[in-house]
Amino acid sequence: MSMIRPEARAFLSRWQEAILSGIVLLGSLQAAALTTGLVRGLSYAAALVCAALFIEGVRRGRLPDRSTGAGRVEVDERQITHFTSLGRGEMSVDDLVRVKVRPGDRTSIGSDFFWEFTDIHGQRLTISGDVGNGAALFDALTALPGADLEAAIRVSGPNADGEQTVWEAAAKRPD
């Protein structure tokens, strides 16, 4: 029997990277304040690394990666591959012209948002927001200049406004 409620366990699991790096960051700063010489320098170096890990942990904690839906996403060498029981869909990040997110039906059985990728040939790839390894999509989109990842976070939240464009290419447009 677990002593931690399931909601608390889910919260701690989602934010564990930020929590642990924050604790080590505070310990490194305390060690730097109380010591001198080489140990102080190493403590400051550890604090810098932990600060970077803390920032990344907060970013990942905010991502809507629930990984409870059907299928899985893999991103390998700028190639997005969506595996489902019906087959797979692929799209290159280099061929993208538009990335949108739209809210789902907000029911307990459906995904709360969907990704819609469009490439230069006009083909579309739609991926549910709760797909396995969904955080990899956020990592892939960081390579796109000017991508508004906050739009995807807003649409995945409880107060979604509607369809949002995350990124659109200026020069390449589908026919």
Stockholm file with secondary structure:
# STOCKHOLM 1.0

chainA/1-175         MSMIRPEARAFLSRWQEAILSGIVLLGSLQAAALTTGLVRGLSYAAALVCAALFIEGVRRGRLPDRSTGAGRVEVDERQITHFTSLGRGEMSVDDLVRVKVRPGDRTSIGSDFFWEFTDIHGQRLTISGDVGNGAALFDALTALPGADLEAAIRVSGPNADGEQTVWEAAAKRPD
#=GR chainA/1-175 SS CCSSCHHHHHHHHHHHHHHHHHHHHHHHHHHHHHCCHHHHHHHHHHHHHHHHHHHHHHHHHHSCCCCCSSSEEEEETTEEEEEETTEEEEEEGGGEEEEEEEECCCCSSSCSEEEEEEETTSCEEEEETTSBTTHHHHHHHTTSTTCCHHHHHHHHSTTCCSCEEEEECSSCCCC
#=GC SS_cons         CCSSCHHHHHHHHHHHHHHHHHHHHHHHHHHHHHCCHHHHHHHHHHHHHHHHHHHHHHHHHHSCCCCCSSSEEEEETTEEEEEETTEEEEEEGGGEEEEEEEECCCCSSSCSEEEEEEETTSCEEEEETTSBTTHHHHHHHTTSTTCCHHHHHHHHSTTCCSCEEEEECSSCCCC
//
